[in-house]
Amino acid sequence: MKCIILAGGYGTRLAEETKIKPKPLVKIGDKPIIWHLMKIYSHYGIKSFIICLGYKGELLKKEVNYLNLKENWNIKYVNTGLRTMTGGRIKRVKKHLGKEDETFCLSYGDGLSDVNIKNLIKFHKRKNKIVTLTAVKYKNPKGVLRINSKLKISAIKEKPVEYINGGFFVVSKKVFKFLKNDQSIFEKDCLPKLVKNKQLMAFKHHGFWGCMDTLREKNELNKIWKSKNKAWKVWTK
């Protein structure tokens, strides 16, 4: 099975780092975050990757190739454009999937988790829908209001814990008919259509999950990596 990694965005919310490098090359410890992600997948036997390049793609390709000297990964780099949206990037790599790739994994290049990929894939195949996403718990830092049609507040939830899209998808090739062009946004265009067609499943993950959208989140991930815990380190070598 192959894993497609979305790694072409500008990473503007992490501009302190991304002025000089693409976000997947921002380091957690002494290695780029994309290395950590690929180590997670390769631990579960997935060692073939398609990396969607965009912003500073040649730099990313150079750095990952250097890291791969010590790994055993089969990597295909695809230039998916500078301004292409997430759905468009996925659509652009369709021709690089073989007949054997009826199902593939898909991940953002800035997220980490200790999710059991093997169990995730089994769940997806058992449910037999087009896309399975990993649903993770998120504590909303704000209070949430419930407002009825007459504008009366019916309830206040203070810092509720909700499930959000944690990435780590398993996807059927049937997804491509829901992706129109470069401007297709996977999360806003494709996933809602799948919901409408009852083709989106949630694999609930109760372990560690973290993303790196901001400098604060980057620092938090580095803090975890320096600890004894190393929450997403499922590999042993």
N, C-alpha and C positions, 0 to 999 in steps of 0.2 A: 504494500500500500504506500501511496505517496502522501506527502504533506505539503500543502501550499502555504507559504508564509507571506502575508501582506507587509511589505517593507518599503513602500514607495512614498509615503506621505512626508509632509514638511515638518511635522512635530513642532508646530509654532508655540504650543503652550510650554515647551521645554527649550525655549530659545537660547537660554544660557549655554546649552550644550549643542543645540542643533544648528547654530550658525556655521559651525565648521565640520559637522558630521551628521549623517542620517541617524534618526533616533535609535534604530536597532543596534547601532555601534556604541551607544552610551554604555559605559562600563558599570557593571555590578561586581564589586571586588576588582579583580584584575582582568576580567573577561567581559566582552560586550554582551548585552542582554540577549541578543539573538543566539549566542553560543549556549547560554543556559537553556533556552527554549529548545534548541536542537538536541541537546543532551537529554532532555526529558523524553522527547519522542524516540530517540535512538535507544534509550533504555528499554522501550517497549517493542523494539525490533523495527521501527520505522526509520529507515536510514536514507530514503530517497526524498529529496526536497526540490520543490520548485519555488524559487524566491522571486517575488514580484518587485522589480526594481523601479525606482523613480528618482526622487531627489537624491543627488550625490550617489547614484547607483554604482558607478565605477569604483568609488572608494569602498563601498560596502562589499562589492565583489572581490576586490583585492584583499581586504581584511579577512573575509570569511574563507577565501582560498588558503590564506596563510594559516588560519586556525585548523583547517581541514587536513593539514599535513600530519597532524597528530590524531586525526579521527579517520573514520572509514565511511564517509558520507558520499552519496551520489547526488550532486547538486546541479540543477539546471537553472540558469539565471535568465529571466525574461524582462526586457525593458517594457514596462507597461505604461510609460508616459509620465510626465511631470504633474499634470493636472487631472489625471484620470481618477474617478471616484472608486470606492472599494469594490462595488459590483462590477464596474468596468474592468478593473484589474483582474478579477476572477475570470471574467468572460474572455479576456485576452490570452489566458493560458490554456484555454480549452484544447487547442490543437496540440498541446504538449502532453496531453493525457492519452494513454494508449487504450486499446480495447479491454485490457485487463483492469483498467482503473475505473470501473463502474462506481466505485465508492472511494472517496479520498478524505483525508483530514485537512482542516483549514484552521489557521491560527493568525492572530495579530502578532506583529513582531515586537510588541512591547508588553506582553502579558506573561505571567508565570503562575504555575500552580502545581500542586502535588496530586492532581486528578489522575486516577488510574485510567490511562488511555485504552488499555486492553478491555476493561469493563465498559468504557464509554462506547467503543466500537461494537461490542457484543449487544449492548442496549439498543444501539441504532439499528443493527441488523434484525433484532427481535421485533422492534416496533415497525420496521419496514416503511418509514416515511422518507421524505426527500432530504430534510435537514434535521439534525439533532444539535442543539447548543448546550453548552455547560452552564447551568444556572447556579449562581453563587449568591450567598447572602451579603447584603450591603446595608450598613446602618446609616440611614439618612441623617446628616448632621442638623437638619432643620425640622421644625415641626410642620406637619402636613394637615391642611384643612380639608374637610369634606363639606362641600357647599351644594345645597339642593337647588331645584329649578327656580325657587323663589328667593334665592340668594341668602337663605338662612344657613348658618353653619350648623351642621348636624353632628359633627364630631371633630375632635382635634387629636391627632396622633403625634405625640412628642417623640421625635427622633425614632421613627419606626424602622424595623428591620424588614427589608423587602428582598425579593429575588431579582437579580439583574442578569443581563447577558454577559457572561464571563469569557466569551470566545470559545476556544477549543471545540470547534465544530467537527462533526462527521457529516459528509455531504454526498448525495447521489448525483450522478451526471444529469439527472432530470432537472437540476436547478438551473441549467443554462437557458431553458425556455422562459425563465422569469427574469433574465438579465438582458436588457435591450441594447445598451451602448455604453460608451465611456462615462457618461454622466449618471449611470445607474448607481445608486447608493445601496449597498447590500442591506444595511440595517433599516433604511427608511422606505425603500422601494420593494426589495425582494422579500424580506422576512414578513412584512404585513400581508403580502399576497399569499405566502405559504400558510399563514395563520387562517386566512379566509378560506383556503382550500383544505384546511385540516392536515397540513403536511409538515408541521413544525413541532418537534418534541423537545422536552427539557430533561436533561440528565442532571439531577440535583447533586451538587457536590458540597459536602459539609467541612471539607478540609481547608487548606491554605489556598488563597488566590490573591494576587496583587497585580496591579498595572502600573505603568510608569508614564503618566500624562504630565506630571508637574515635577519641579525640583524637590518639593517636599516628599513626593512619592518615591522619587529616585533615592533620596537620602534614607528613607524608611527601608527600602529594599536592601540598600547597602548595610544598614544596621543589622538587619536580619541575617544577611550573608556572613557578617563578621561574628555572629553569635554561634553558640554551639548547636543551635537548632537547625539553621540552614533549611528552612521550611520546605522548599520545593526541590531539594536535592534528593531525587529518588535513585539516581545512578550511584554506582560504587567505584567505577573507574572510568 
